[in-house]
Each structure stands twice: as structure tokens, then as C-alpha cells.
């Protein structure tokens, strides 16, 4: 099978678990086949063979989610066998993770109605549980494996690359993959803090929001984003009985997501807006985070609180932030509602009971 047409015929008739393709075929581009395979079966793996040792080729292949690229001539058949074996191992892990995440989603749906609907979980209930933690571990392994495989491939290229400039560029990509892993670990740290031993205290919600806003402004690029916060105070203040770091983490995640959404739509034009407000309710404090960003497609709203689910481009998000929000609010018998329109923005409305 040496043509793109022949490859497409196999894809149409039999599907594909693993594609090994030359970058340049007589009638097609190997990268076109890569895109086609990923569109039809995102879990399929692709290895691209090229005769040109350029960083541009490597980056382009990896951007299209190729597992790896191999330089010609293929002097050692054992090298390609090793890469095939690694690609299939990654695919097996992804399939196992998909099954586990599906089960976790079902568990969340049955035990977490307090955050998505009107039902409330039992006091002290763990919304994830032991099985959920096992599933989460598998999910972490899958999320970290992707950048790790990228690091492995680039490190192998560095070892054999005589061009100093190209080596520096490979090393730069390795650093970027490491940063992706760092982001995942940081999100997991926030995830684990929802079970911290910190005592329940009187948490001033406006102060938690302002602290969260400062943290987002200091830790991420918010250029072009205009923030506005307004609070409807009552005589006793807007206070809930909870763990302060958890309430702050709720707003850190929501504000950060809102900032990224408006930057994705408006760039640095300065037209992006994130509005945070809070006020008193009957036995609860309500809060709202509204943005004029890209919005969320209606068919995806039901999945945004699932662990590792993200609408962001690969490498731009871990998919844990909103799940952290969901878990914290569930633990405090809270509620969260989402309203969103593509191209207009998103609003998250929270209700946090005064007494946990």
C-alpha cells in the first residue's frame, strides 16, 4: 500500500488502529492522512516517516497529534518496532482510561446531583469515593503519558542531532512539554486540597473572590481582560461556614477559565470582560462569574464538570479545574448552574449554603 488512495480505502473498509505513513506520498500528504485518521478515530496512533530532519516537520506532525516521527533511511527495523510497541501501549492506556472515565462520569451523575440539579448529597459524603480515586489515577496516567511520549521522542532526536541550532529547538519543545506536565500536577494539587484537614471557618465570600482575582492576575497572563467585581452586602456580611482555601479555589478556577475564554475570543484588544458578583440569599450566598468570551457549545455543557474534560486546545488545559469546583460545591451542598452561548459568553451562578 503505497498511495493515499489505497490508505483511504483501508480506512473506509476496515478502520485503523495504527498508521505508519511517509510524509510525502505520490498522491497525498501523509499529514492529510494523519488528520483523516484522527478525525475518524481520535485514539488511533500515527507514526510519520520523513526524509527531512526539520523542526518544522516534527512540530507539524506533533501538532496534528502524531505519536512520533521517524527519519529516513530506516537503518534499524528494531527502532520502528519499538516505536510501534510504544504507540500501541499508549493506545491501550487511552482505551482503558476512556472506560474508567465513563464509569466515573456515571458515578458523578448518580452521586453529584447537588451540584448540577436540586438534589443534595448526604452530609459528609465523598462525591468521588475509592473507585473514583482509582479511576482518577488512571486518568492522570493517560494525561501525563501524552507529553511524556513527546519528550521521549524529542530526547531521542537530540541524542542523534549534530545541528546545534536544531538541538536547542528540540530542547525548547521538551521544556514546553514539561510545563504541560507541571500544569497537570498543579491542578492535581488543587484537586487533592478539597480533602484537606483545614478547619471550617467563617469565610467572607467577597474577600475570597478578591483574593482569587489577585492570584489569577499574578499567576497568568490577563492582558486585554477587564475585571469588575460588585457585592450586595448585608448587615452580617456575605459569610459562609467552610474551608477558606476551598472557597477561594472555586473562584480561582472560574475566574481563570473566564479570562482564558475572553482572551481566546478578543485576544489583547481590551474588549474582554469578566464580571464577578455576589449577594445574600435565603440561607445561602450566591455568586456569579460572567464573561463575554467564546462560549460553550450547548452539546458540551453537560460534560464540562467531568474530570479531564476540556474544550481547550491540546496542551492548553487539564480539564480538572471545573471538576474541582464541582466537588467542592457538592461537599458543601452547593449548587452551580451554567448558561452559555457560543460567541457571546458564559455565566456560572453558584449558591453556597451559609452553614455547611
C-alpha positions in Angstrom: 0.0 0.0 0.0 1.9 3.0 -1.3 -0.7 5.6 -2.1 -3.1 7.9 -0.2 -6.0 6.4 -2.2 -5.1 2.9 -1.0 -4.8 4.0 2.6 -8.2 5.8 2.4 -9.8 2.6 1.0 -8.4 0.6 4.0 -9.7 3.3 6.4 -13.2 3.2 4.9 -13.4 -0.6 4.9 -11.5 -1.7 8.0 -10.6 1.3 10.1 -7.2 1.8 11.6 -5.5 1.3 15.0 -2.0 2.3 13.9 -0.9 4.2 10.7 2.7 4.4 9.6 2.9 6.8 6.7 5.5 8.6 4.7 5.2 12.4 4.9 5.1 12.6 1.1 3.0 10.1 -0.9 2.6 10.0 -4.7 -1.0 11.3 -4.5 -1.4 12.7 -1.0 0.4 14.2 2.0 1.0 11.9 5.0 -0.2 14.7 7.3 -3.5 14.7 5.4 -3.9 11.1 6.2 -2.9 11.8 9.8 -5.7 14.4 10.1 -8.2 12.0 8.4 -7.3 9.1 10.8 -7.6 11.4 13.9 -11.0 12.7 12.7 -12.4 9.2 12.3 -10.8 7.6 15.3 -9.1 10.0 17.8 -7.5 7.1 19.7 -5.7 5.8 16.6 -1.9 6.4 16.6 0.1 7.6 13.7 3.9 7.4 13.1 5.2 9.7 10.3 8.3 8.9 8.3 10.2 11.7 6.7 13.5 12.3 4.9 13.8 15.9 6.1 15.1 16.4 9.6 13.5 19.8 10.1 11.9 21.0 13.3 9.0 22.4 11.3 8.2 18.9 10.0 8.4 17.4 13.5 6.3 20.1 15.2 3.7 20.0 12.4 3.3 16.2 12.9 3.1 16.5 16.7 0.6 19.4 16.4 -1.6 17.0 14.5 -1.3 14.6 17.4 1.1 12.1 15.7 2.6 9.7 18.1 6.1 10.2 16.7 8.1 10.8 13.5 11.0 8.7 12.1 13.8 9.9 9.9 14.8 8.0 6.7 16.7 5.9 5.9 15.3 3.3 8.3 18.6 1.7 9.3 17.3 -0.4 12.1 14.0 -2.2 12.0 14.1 -2.7 15.7 13.8 1.1 16.2 10.5 1.2 14.3 9.3 -1.9 16.1 10.0 -0.2 19.5 8.0 2.9 18.4 5.1 0.8 17.2 5.1 -1.1 20.6 5.1 2.2 22.5 2.3 3.6 20.3 0.1 0.6 20.9 0.8 0.7 24.7 -0.3 4.3 24.7 -3.5 3.4 22.8 -4.3 0.6 25.3 -3.9 3.0 28.1 -6.2 5.5 26.4 -8.8 2.9 25.8 -8.6 1.7 29.4 -8.8 5.3 30.6 -11.8 6.0 28.5 -13.7 3.1 30.0 -12.7 4.2 33.5 -13.7 7.8 33.0 -17.0 6.7 31.6 -17.7 4.8 34.8 -16.5 7.8 36.9 -18.9 10.1 34.9 -21.8 7.7 35.7 -20.8 7.7 39.4 -20.7 11.5 39.4 -24.0 11.7 37.7 -25.6 9.5 40.4 -23.9 11.0 43.4 -23.4 14.6 42.4 -26.9 16.0 41.7 -26.4 18.5 44.4 -24.0 20.5 42.2 -25.9 20.0 38.9 -29.5 20.0 40.0 -31.7 20.4 43.0 -31.0 17.2 44.9 -28.4 17.3 47.7 -25.9 14.7 48.6 -25.8 13.2 52.1 -23.7 15.2 54.7 -20.1 14.2 54.7 -20.4 12.1 51.5 -17.4 11.7 49.4 -18.6 12.6 45.8 -15.8 10.6 44.2 -15.1 7.7 46.6 -12.5 4.9 46.4 -13.4 3.7 42.9 -13.4 7.3 41.7 -9.9 7.8 43.1 -8.7 4.7 41.2 -10.3 6.0 38.0 -8.7 9.4 38.6 -5.3 7.7 38.9 -5.8 6.1 35.5 -6.9 9.4 34.0 -3.8 11.1 35.4 -1.6 8.4 33.9 -3.2 9.0 30.5 -3.0 12.8 30.6 0.7 12.7 31.6 1.6 10.0 29.1 1.0 12.2 26.1 3.6 14.9 26.9 5.9 12.2 28.2 5.9 10.4 24.9 6.6 13.7 23.2 9.6 14.3 25.5 10.9 10.8 24.8 10.7 11.3 21.0 12.4 14.7 21.1 15.1 13.5 23.5 15.9 10.6 21.2 16.2 13.1 18.3 18.5 15.3 20.4 20.9 12.5 21.1 21.5 11.9 17.4 21.2 15.5 16.2 24.6 17.2 15.2 23.0 20.6 14.4 23.4 22.8 17.5 20.5 25.1 16.5 18.1 22.3 15.9 19.1 20.7 19.2 18.2 23.9 21.0 14.9 24.0 19.3 14.2 20.4 20.3 15.2 21.2 23.9 12.7 24.2 23.8 9.9 21.8 22.8 10.9 19.5 25.6 10.6 22.4 28.1 7.1 23.1 26.8 6.0 19.5 27.3 7.4 19.6 30.8 5.4 22.8 31.5 2.3 20.9 30.4 3.0 18.2 32.9 3.7 20.8 35.6 0.3 22.4 34.9 -1.4 19.0 35.4 0.4 18.4 38.7 -0.6 21.9 39.9 -4.2 21.2 39.1 -4.0 17.9 40.9 -2.7 19.7 43.9 -5.8 21.8 43.9 -7.9 18.7 43.4 -6.4 17.0 46.4 -6.8 20.1 48.6 -10.5 19.6 48.6 -10.0 16.9 51.2 -7.6 18.9 53.3 -7.7 18.9 57.1 -8.2 22.7 57.4 -10.9 23.6 60.0 -14.2 25.1 58.9 -14.2 28.8 59.5 -16.3 31.9 58.7 -15.3 32.7 55.1 -16.0 36.1 53.8 -17.0 35.4 50.2 -16.2 38.9 48.7 -12.7 38.7 50.3 -12.3 35.2 48.9 -13.2 36.5 45.5 -10.8 39.4 45.7 -8.0 37.1 46.8 -8.8 34.7 44.0 -8.8 37.6 41.5 -5.3 38.7 42.7 -4.0 35.2 42.4 -5.2 34.9 38.8 -3.7 38.3 37.9 -0.3 37.3 39.3 -0.1 33.8 38.0 -1.4 34.0 34.5 -1.4 36.5 31.6 -4.6 38.5 31.8 -3.6 41.2 29.2 -6.7 42.6 27.5 -9.1 41.3 30.2 -11.2 43.8 32.1 -12.3 42.7 35.6 -15.2 44.1 37.6 -16.5 42.9 41.0 -19.7 44.0 42.7 -21.1 42.8 46.0 -24.6 43.2 47.5 -23.7 43.4 51.2 -26.0 42.6 54.1 -25.6 43.6 57.7 -23.9 40.4 58.7 -21.8 40.3 55.6 -21.6 37.6 52.9 -20.2 34.8 55.1 -20.3 31.0 54.8 -19.1 28.3 57.1 -16.5 26.4 55.1 -12.8 26.0 54.5 -11.3 29.2 53.2 -8.8 27.7 50.7 -11.6 25.7 49.1 -13.9 28.6 48.5 -11.0 30.6 47.2 -10.1 27.8 44.8 -13.6 27.7 43.4 -13.3 31.3 42.3 -9.7 31.0 41.1 -10.7 28.2 38.7 -13.8 30.1 37.5 -12.1 33.4 37.0 -9.1 31.8 35.3 -11.4 29.9 32.9 -13.4 33.1 32.2 -10.1 35.0 31.5 -8.9 32.4 29.0 -12.3 32.4 27.3 -12.3 36.1 26.7 -8.7 36.1 25.5 -9.5 33.3 23.1 -12.2 35.5 21.6 -10.8 39.0 21.9 -7.1 38.5 22.1 -5.4 41.6 23.6 -7.9 44.1 22.2 -9.1 45.0 25.6 -12.7 44.1 24.8 -12.7 41.1 27.1 -14.8 41.4 30.3 -15.1 39.2 33.4 -17.7 40.3 35.9 -17.8 38.7 39.4 -20.7 39.5 41.7 -22.1 38.1 45.0 -25.1 38.7 47.3 -27.3 37.3 50.0 -29.9 34.6 49.5 -32.3 32.6 51.8 -29.9 30.5 53.8 -27.1 30.9 51.2 -24.7 33.3 49.5 -25.0 33.4 45.7 -22.1 34.4 43.4 -21.9 34.8 39.7 -18.9 34.8 37.3 -19.8 36.1 33.8 -17.6 36.6 30.7 -18.1 37.7 27.1 -15.7 35.0 25.8 -16.1 32.3 23.2 -18.9 30.5 24.9 -19.5 26.7 25.2 -21.4 24.7 22.6 -24.8 23.5 24.1 -24.0 19.9 23.5 -20.8 20.1 25.6 -22.2 21.9 28.6 -23.3 18.6 30.2 -19.7 17.3 30.3 -17.7 20.3 31.4 -17.6 19.2 35.1 -16.2 15.7 34.2 -12.6 15.2 35.2 -10.1 15.7 32.3 -12.8 17.0 30.0 -11.7 20.3 28.3 -12.8 22.3 25.3 -9.4 23.9 25.1 -6.8 23.1 22.5 -4.3 20.3 23.4 -1.8 21.4 25.9 -3.9 24.4 27.0 -5.8 22.9 29.8 -6.0 19.9 32.1 -9.8 19.5 32.4 -9.6 19.4 36.2 -10.5 23.0 37.2 -14.3 22.8 36.8 -14.3 19.3 38.4 -12.6 20.8 41.5 -15.3 23.4 41.6 -18.0 20.7 41.2 -16.5 18.6 44.0 -16.1 21.5 46.5 -19.7 22.7 45.9 -21.1 19.2 46.2 -19.3 18.7 49.5 -20.9 21.9 50.9 -24.4 21.0 49.5 -24.0 23.8 47.0 -25.4 24.3 43.5 -23.9 25.6 40.3 -25.7 26.5 37.0 -24.2 27.3 33.6 -25.6 29.4 30.9 -23.6 29.9 27.7 -23.9 30.8 24.1 -21.2 30.4 21.5 -19.7 33.7 20.5 -21.4 35.6 23.4 -20.0 34.3 26.6 -20.7 32.1 29.7 -22.2 32.7 33.1 -21.7 30.4 36.1 -24.1 31.0 39.0 -23.3 29.5 42.4 -25.2 29.0 45.6 -23.2 28.3 48.7 -25.1 27.4 51.9 -24.3 29.6 54.9 -23.9 26.5 57.1 -22.1 23.6 55.5 
